[in-house]
Amino acid sequence: MKMLPLTLLLAAVTLILASTSSGGDARGVQPKTNFIILFADDLGYGDLSSYGHPTSETPNIDSLASSGVRFTQWYSGHPLCSPSRASMLTGRLPSRNGMAGGNMFGGVLMPNSVGGLPSNETTIASLLKKSGYRTKAVGKWHMGTSPEHFPTSHGFDSYYGVPYSTDMGVSAWDSSGDGAQPLPLIRSVKDQPGSYEIIEQPTDLNLLSDRYIEEAVSFITDETDEEPFLLYLPFNHVHVPNHASEKFCNSTTRGVYGDALAELDDAVGQILKSLDESNQRENTMVFFTSDNGPWLLEKLAGGSAGLLRDGKSTTWEGGVRVPGIISMGKKIKPRVERNVVATYDIFTTIAAIAGAPLEEDRVYDGVDLSTLLFSDKEECAFETPHECIFHYKGQPWETDCGYDEGCPGLWAARCGSLKAHFVTNNSTFDGTGAFKDAVFHDPPIMFNVDRDPGENFILNSTTTEYINGLKIIRKAIKQHEEGMTPVPNQARMGSDPSLVPCCNDDAGGCMCNEENMNVFVCNGDVEESVIRYDRSNKGRNPNSCVSDE
């Protein structure tokens, strides 16, 4: 895509926003744009009704999609949790900041991991703070628990949430915990960067979604602060172990996964309602996407990639192509957009619209989507923001991925319609609970993902399409890797038990809310999921949503 010079682009976007604004203060000054990033966890490309699932009930997310731009080729920054989040918040591939991992399972950080999002990385929150924005993160952080890695050390005025995945600690939904400490619910404020208060441990997951929304809505509707805002809301839904509050238990035909998805959809609806009621819908850009594809290892509890191949932890389309929606009231023309975009474009798009200059000492992989968003479809029909998309599962300068010797960081690359796989693995359940081994391809296998998005038909390596396509892809990779600089691998920083949040460590235990082990549990049918967690929660009927006690 031929991008406009930055000064002209900012002027054009400002004119568009001003000309369609329904508000402004008494002096006629147009308010700055607010931003909300809604980030689902392990939501697959095929899970939403608006993306083709025949039985999902997601009216609020579907409404968001129909009111804005629904992208059909939106790629995550990485096929796993922590790296994908780092990519979105920094506008950079996780391989540039050490968050891409060092093994075939990627760079997923544990509660005791020493590594995390490096302090020298600029997040969209820290960038907007320089432009007068107030910022808040509510939900799953999962980019480090040490002080320098916490949200309030990365530009957020405050944070409220469970700092990692709900399968990484003990709860009523996962009473085994594999020796982990109980899940903590945390609040942190900017006046004490990196420090936090544990509100509850273990966390009552039955109330978690409502608590997140209460925090988020309070922030959105705060009339005492006239500054524009950034709200980052990374949900714990629909990551395993699936859970849904009593209101949504048995409310769908997709079992407990569908119930959890319904609760996620309701949360999105409450956010949109708060914008409408506070007259901020026309001045707030809302992003909705997922960190990566569905966790197919968990079978029906893990979600659906639809027609795409495979899921989370792989660089097949099902692992990296995710739902993507951008809406801003009537300022963005509703449509389906088939251009290739990526999660790290959120950073650069927000920066451009907010008029926040990018730092010049680093490479950004994201591009500004403003011209695409605010132009008529006809004007952008044959433009593409990205000539190529690169999929990493590790650092490109390392040779040991920890699982297979000689594992490169770059596993796949897409240029135009063609996608080449240099290394592949498979996340689907094979009856043993194990991931498939990595397979190296020399020459790489290639697919035309415009004609074959399911990656079912390998192109013949003797065809002109393959030969010319590989030349283009190899040239693009060479140019891309010339701009890569070695950085410390955050996934290999080791562990420190003292980093695990604990409400009462002096007493030798972190179970400060034992009553939360007896809360209502919507278990669903554990026979339809991998028995990796004790989802039946001893003393309860695994096929019932109510406690036997």
C-alpha positions in Angstrom: 0.0 0.0 0.0 1.4 3.4 -0.9 1.1 5.3 2.4 0.6 9.1 2.5 3.3 11.3 4.1 2.7 11.4 7.8 1.9 15.1 8.0 -0.7 14.8 5.2 -2.1 11.6 6.7 -2.6 13.2 10.1 -4.2 16.3 8.6 -6.6 14.1 6.5 -7.6 12.0 9.5 -8.1 15.0 11.7 -10.4 16.6 9.0 -12.4 13.4 8.7 -12.9 13.1 12.5 -13.7 16.7 12.9 -16.2 16.9 10.0 -18.2 14.0 11.4 -18.0 14.8 15.1 -21.3 15.1 17.0 -19.6 16.7 20.0 -17.1 19.2 21.1 -16.8 21.6 24.1 -18.3 25.0 24.5 -15.5 26.6 22.5 -16.1 24.4 19.5 -12.9 22.4 20.2 -13.2 18.8 18.9 -12.4 16.2 21.5 -9.6 13.8 20.9 -10.5 10.2 20.0 -10.8 7.6 22.7 -9.6 4.1 22.2 -10.8 0.7 23.5 -9.0 -2.5 22.7 -11.1 -5.6 23.4 -8.8 -8.6 23.4 -10.3 -12.1 23.6 -8.3 -15.1 24.7 -8.0 -18.2 22.4 -11.0 -17.1 20.3 -10.9 -18.9 17.0 -11.6 -17.5 13.5 -14.7 -19.7 13.3 -16.2 -19.1 16.7 -18.3 -16.0 16.1 -21.7 -15.9 14.4 -20.5 -13.1 12.3 -17.6 -15.2 11.1 -19.8 -18.1 10.2 -20.3 -20.4 13.2 -23.8 -21.9 12.8 -24.7 -22.2 16.5 -22.8 -19.4 18.3 -24.8 -16.7 19.8 -22.8 -13.5 19.8 -25.2 -10.6 19.1 -23.2 -7.8 20.6 -19.9 -8.7 18.8 -21.9 -9.2 15.6 -23.5 -5.8 16.1 -20.0 -4.3 16.5 -18.9 -6.0 13.3 -21.9 -4.8 11.4 -21.4 -1.2 12.5 -17.7 -1.1 11.5 -15.1 -2.9 9.5 -15.0 -6.7 9.8 -11.7 -8.0 8.6 -11.4 -11.5 7.0 -7.6 -11.6 6.9 -6.5 -10.3 10.3 -3.3 -11.9 11.6 -2.2 -12.1 15.2 1.4 -11.1 16.0 2.2 -14.6 17.2 0.3 -17.9 17.7 0.6 -17.8 21.5 -0.6 -15.6 24.4 2.3 -13.6 25.8 4.1 -12.8 22.5 0.9 -11.8 20.8 0.0 -9.4 23.5 3.5 -7.9 23.5 3.3 -7.5 19.7 -0.1 -5.7 19.9 1.0 -3.2 22.7 4.3 -2.3 21.0 3.5 -2.4 17.3 6.4 -4.7 16.8 6.9 -8.4 16.1 7.7 -10.2 19.4 11.0 -11.4 17.9 12.2 -7.7 18.1 11.7 -7.5 21.9 12.7 -11.0 23.0 9.1 -12.1 23.5 8.9 -14.6 20.7 10.0 -17.5 22.8 12.7 -20.1 22.5 10.9 -23.4 22.0 8.1 -24.9 19.9 5.6 -23.8 22.5 6.6 -20.2 22.0 7.2 -17.6 24.7 4.3 -18.2 27.1 5.4 -16.8 30.5 4.6 -18.6 33.7 3.6 -16.9 37.0 7.2 -17.3 38.3 9.0 -16.2 35.0 11.7 -13.7 35.5 11.3 -12.4 32.0 8.6 -10.2 30.6 7.9 -7.2 28.4 11.2 -5.3 28.5 11.2 -1.9 30.2 12.8 -0.2 27.2 9.8 -1.1 25.0 7.3 1.7 24.3 3.7 0.5 24.6 0.7 2.3 23.1 -0.2 3.3 26.7 3.1 5.0 27.4 3.0 6.7 24.0 -0.5 8.1 24.6 0.4 9.3 28.1 2.7 11.8 26.4 -0.3 13.1 24.4 -2.4 13.7 27.5 -4.4 10.4 27.7 -5.5 8.6 30.8 -4.9 4.9 30.5 -6.2 1.7 32.1 -5.7 -2.1 31.7 -8.4 -4.5 32.9 -8.0 -8.2 32.6 -5.3 -10.8 31.7 -1.9 -9.2 31.5 0.4 -12.2 30.9 3.6 -10.3 30.1 5.5 -10.7 33.4 4.8 -10.3 37.1 8.0 -8.7 38.2 7.8 -4.9 39.0 9.5 -3.7 35.8 7.1 -5.8 33.7 3.8 -4.9 35.3 1.2 -2.7 33.5 1.8 0.3 35.7 5.4 0.2 34.6 4.4 0.2 31.0 2.3 3.4 30.7 -1.0 2.3 32.4 -2.3 4.6 35.1 -4.0 1.6 36.8 -4.5 -2.1 36.4 -7.2 -4.5 37.6 -7.2 -8.2 36.8 -5.8 -11.7 36.9 -2.2 -11.3 35.7 -2.0 -14.5 33.8 -4.1 -17.4 32.4 -6.8 -18.9 34.6 -5.2 -22.4 34.0 -2.1 -21.3 35.9 -3.5 -21.3 39.4 -6.0 -23.0 41.7 -9.6 -22.0 41.5 -13.0 -23.7 42.0 -12.9 -24.4 38.2 -9.4 -25.9 38.4 -8.9 -27.3 41.9 -5.8 -29.4 41.0 -3.7 -26.5 39.9 -0.7 -28.8 39.3 1.0 -27.4 42.4 0.4 -23.8 41.4 -0.7 -21.0 43.8 -4.3 -19.9 43.9 -5.3 -17.3 41.2 -4.9 -13.7 42.4 -7.1 -10.8 41.6 -4.9 -7.7 41.6 -5.2 -3.9 41.6 -2.2 -1.7 40.8 -2.0 2.1 40.4 0.5 4.4 38.7 1.6 6.1 42.0 3.4 2.8 42.9 4.7 1.4 39.5 5.1 -2.4 39.6 3.5 -2.8 43.0 0.0 -4.2 43.6 -2.7 -5.1 46.0 -4.1 -8.6 46.0 -7.9 -8.2 46.3 -8.8 -11.8 46.4 -6.9 -15.2 46.2 -8.2 -17.5 44.8 -10.3 -15.4 42.4 -14.0 -16.1 42.2 -14.3 -16.7 38.5 -18.1 -16.6 38.8 -17.8 -12.9 39.4 -14.8 -12.1 37.3 -16.4 -10.9 34.1 -18.8 -8.6 36.0 -16.0 -7.2 38.0 -14.0 -6.5 34.8 -16.9 -4.7 33.3 -17.6 -2.7 36.4 -14.0 -1.4 36.4 -14.1 -0.7 32.7 -17.4 1.1 32.7 -16.4 3.2 35.7 -13.3 4.3 33.8 -15.2 5.0 30.6 -17.9 7.1 32.3 -15.6 9.0 34.7 -17.0 12.6 34.4 -14.4 14.0 36.7 -11.7 13.6 34.1 -11.9 15.3 30.8 -8.8 13.7 29.3 -9.2 11.3 26.4 -8.7 7.7 27.3 -7.2 4.4 26.3 -8.9 1.3 27.8 -7.1 -2.1 27.2 -9.5 -5.0 28.1 -7.9 -8.4 27.6 -10.5 -10.9 28.6 -9.8 -14.3 30.3 -12.6 -15.8 28.2 -12.5 -18.2 26.3 -9.3 -19.8 27.4 -9.6 -23.1 29.3 -10.7 -24.1 31.8 -14.0 -22.9 30.4 -16.2 -21.2 33.0 -19.4 -19.2 32.9 -21.4 -17.5 35.7 -24.8 -18.9 36.7 -26.6 -16.3 34.5 -25.0 -17.9 31.4 -24.7 -21.5 32.4 -26.6 -23.9 30.0 -27.6 -20.8 28.0 -26.2 -22.0 24.6 -26.1 -25.1 22.4 -22.3 -25.2 22.4 -21.9 -26.4 26.0 -19.7 -24.6 28.5 -17.5 -23.2 25.8 -20.6 -21.5 24.2 -21.7 -20.3 27.7 -18.3 -18.7 28.2 -18.5 -17.1 24.8 -22.0 -15.8 25.6 -20.6 -14.2 28.8 -17.8 -12.6 26.7 -20.3 -11.3 24.2 -22.4 -9.8 27.0 -19.4 -8.1 28.4 -18.7 -6.5 25.0 -22.4 -5.4 24.9 -22.1 -3.7 28.3 -19.0 -1.8 27.1 -20.8 -0.6 24.0 -23.9 0.4 26.0 -21.7 2.5 28.4 -20.4 4.4 25.3 -23.9 5.0 24.0 -25.2 6.2 27.4 -22.3 8.5 27.9 -22.5 9.9 24.4 -19.0 8.7 23.5 -19.7 6.1 20.8 -19.0 8.6 17.9 -15.7 9.6 19.5 -14.4 6.2 20.5 -12.6 3.8 18.2 -13.2 0.2 19.4 -11.0 -2.7 18.3 -12.0 -6.3 18.9 -9.7 -9.3 18.1 -8.1 -12.4 19.7 -4.6 -13.1 20.8 -4.3 -16.2 18.7 -6.3 -19.1 17.3 -8.3 -21.8 19.2 -6.6 -24.3 21.4 -7.6 -27.4 19.5 -5.7 -29.7 21.9 -8.7 -29.1 24.2 -11.1 -30.4 21.6 -14.7 -28.9 22.1 -13.4 -26.9 25.0 -10.9 -25.1 22.8 -12.9 -23.4 20.2 -13.1 -23.5 16.4 -10.9 -22.2 13.5 -13.7 -22.7 11.1 -12.4 -23.6 7.6 -8.8 -22.8 8.6 -6.2 -25.4 9.3 -5.1 -26.2 12.9 -5.0 -23.7 15.7 -3.1 -22.1 18.6 0.7 -22.7 18.9 1.0 -23.3 15.1 1.7 -21.0 12.2 -1.0 -22.6 10.1 -3.8 -20.2 9.3 -5.9 -21.4 12.1 -3.2 -20.5 14.6 -2.6 -17.0 13.4 -5.7 -15.7 11.5 -8.2 -14.4 13.9 -11.4 -12.3 14.0 -10.7 -8.6 13.7 -13.2 -5.7 14.0 -12.8 -1.9 14.1 -15.8 0.3 14.8 -16.3 4.0 15.5 -19.9 4.9 15.4 -20.9 6.4 12.0 -17.4 7.6 11.3 -16.3 4.3 9.8 -18.3 3.0 6.9 -19.6 -0.6 7.7 -18.1 -3.2 5.4 -16.2 -6.4 5.1 -12.5 -5.8 4.4 -10.4 -8.4 2.7 -7.1 -6.6 2.9 -4.3 -8.3 5.0 -3.8 -6.6 8.3 -2.2 -7.5 11.6 -2.7 -7.1 15.3 0.4 -4.9 15.6 -1.3 -2.4 13.3 -3.5 -1.4 16.3 -0.5 0.5 17.8 0.4 2.5 14.7 -3.2 3.3 13.8 -3.9 4.6 17.3 -0.7 6.6 17.3 -1.5 8.3 14.0 -5.1 9.2 14.9 -4.0 10.5 18.4 -1.2 12.5 16.8 1.3 10.8 18.9 4.7 10.7 17.2 6.5 7.4 17.0 9.9 7.0 18.5 12.6 7.0 15.8 15.1 4.6 17.5 13.2 1.4 16.6 11.5 -0.5 13.8 7.8 -0.8 13.8 6.1 -3.7 12.0 2.6 -2.2 12.3 1.2 0.2 9.7 -1.4 2.9 10.0 -4.8 1.8 8.8 -6.4 5.2 8.9 -6.6 5.7 5.2 -8.2 2.2 4.8 -10.7 2.8 7.7 -11.8 6.3 6.7 -12.0 5.8 2.9 -14.7 4.4 0.7 -14.3 0.7 -0.1 -13.9 1.4 -3.8 -10.8 3.6 -3.1 -9.0 0.9 -1.2 -10.2 -2.2 -3.0 -6.8 -3.1 -4.5 -4.5 -1.7 -1.9 -2.8 -3.7 0.8 -1.2 -2.4 4.0 1.3 -5.3 4.2 3.3 -6.7 1.3 4.4 -9.6 3.5 3.5 -11.1 6.9 6.1 -13.0 9.0 5.2 -15.7 11.5 7.8 -16.4 14.2 8.0 -19.0 16.9 11.3 -18.0 18.5 14.2 -15.6 18.0 15.7 -15.7 14.4 19.3 -15.7 15.6 18.9 -18.8 17.9 19.5 -22.3 16.6 18.0 -24.3 19.5 14.3 -24.0 19.9 14.4 -26.3 23.0 12.4 -29.0 21.3 14.0 -29.7 18.0 17.7 -28.8 17.3 18.2 -26.3 14.6 14.7 -24.8 14.9 14.7 -21.4 13.2 12.7 -18.5 14.6 10.8 -17.8 11.3 8.4 -20.6 10.6 6.3 -19.1 7.8 5.9 -16.1 5.6 3.1 -14.8 3.4 3.6 -12.4 0.5 0.6 -11.5 -1.5 -1.5 -14.7 -2.0 1.3 -17.1 -1.3 2.3 -18.5 2.0 5.5 -20.6 2.5 6.0 -22.9 5.5 9.6 -23.6 6.5 8.6 -25.4 9.7 5.2 -26.7 10.8 3.8 -28.5 13.8 0.3 -29.6 14.7 -1.7 -28.8 17.8 -4.7 -31.0 17.3 -5.4 -33.8 19.9 -3.9 -37.1 18.8 -5.1 -39.3 21.7 -2.0 -38.9 23.8 -2.3 -35.2 24.8 1.0 -34.4 23.0 1.8 -31.8 20.3 3.0 -33.2 17.1 6.8 -32.8 16.5 8.0 -29.9 14.4 8.5 -30.8 10.7 11.2 -29.0 8.6 10.4 -28.3 5.0 13.3 -27.8 2.5 12.1 -26.6 0.0 9.3 -25.0 1.9 5.7 -26.1 1.3 3.6 -23.4 -0.2 -0.1 -22.6 -0.4 -2.2 -20.0 -2.2 -4.2 -18.8 0.8 -6.5 -16.6 -1.3 -7.7 -19.6 -3.2 -7.1 -22.1 -0.5 -7.4 -20.5 3.0 -7.7 -24.0 4.6 -4.2 -24.8 3.3 -5.4 -28.2 1.9 -3.5 -28.2 -1.4 0.2 -27.9 -1.5 1.5 -26.1 -4.6 3.6 -28.1 -6.9 7.2 -26.9 -6.5 7.9 -27.2 -10.2 5.2 -24.7 -11.2 5.9 -21.1 -12.2 3.6 -19.9 -9.4 5.7 -21.7 -6.8 9.1 -20.8 -8.3 8.4 -17.1 -8.7 6.6 -17.0 -5.4 9.5 -18.5 -3.5 11.9 -16.0 -5.0 9.7 -13.1 -3.8 9.3 -14.6 -0.3 13.0 -15.3 0.1 13.9 -11.8 -1.0 11.4 -10.3 1.4 12.7 -12.5 4.3 16.3 -11.4 3.6 15.4 -7.8 3.7 13.3 -8.3 6.8 16.0 -10.2 8.7 18.6 -7.5 7.9 16.6 -5.2 10.1 16.5 -7.7 13.0 18.7 -7.0 16.0 19.6 -9.7 18.6 17.9 -9.1 22.0 17.7 -11.2 25.2 15.2 -14.0 25.1 12.6 -13.3 27.8 11.4 -16.9 27.8 14.9 -18.1 28.9 15.4 -15.7 31.8 14.7 -18.4 34.3 12.2 -18.5 37.2 11.8 -17.0 40.7 9.1 -18.4 43.0 9.0 -15.1 44.9 7.5 -13.4 41.8 4.3 -15.4 42.1 1.7 -13.1 43.7 0.8 -14.3 47.2 -1.7 -12.6 49.6 -0.2 -14.1 52.8 3.3 -15.4 52.1 4.5 -14.8 55.6 2.0 -17.4 56.9 3.2 -19.9 54.4 0.1 -20.0 52.3 -1.7 -18.0 49.6 -5.2 -19.2 50.2 -6.8 -16.1 51.7 -10.3 -16.7 50.4 -11.0 -20.3 50.9 -14.7 -19.7 50.5 -14.1 -19.2 46.8 -13.4 -22.9 46.5 -17.1 -23.5 47.2 -18.6 -21.1 44.7 -21.1 -22.0 42.0 -19.4 -23.9 39.1 -20.6 -24.3 35.6 -18.5 -27.3 34.6 -20.0 -28.6 31.3 -19.2 -32.0 30.1 -15.6 -32.9 31.0 -15.8 -36.0 28.7 -15.7 -33.5 25.8 -12.4 -32.0 26.9 -8.9 -33.2 27.5 -8.6 -34.3 31.2 -5.7 -32.0 31.8 -7.3 -30.0 34.6 -9.5 -31.2 37.3 -12.5 -29.5 35.9 -14.9 -31.8 37.6 -13.9 -30.1 40.9 -14.1 -32.9 43.5 -17.5 -33.2 45.1 -19.4 -31.9 42.1 -21.3 -33.6 39.3 -19.2 -32.9 36.2 -22.3 -32.9 34.0 -24.1 -30.3 36.1 -23.7 -26.5 36.4 -24.7 -26.5 40.1 -22.8 -27.6 43.2 -23.7 -30.8 44.9 -22.9 -29.3 48.3 
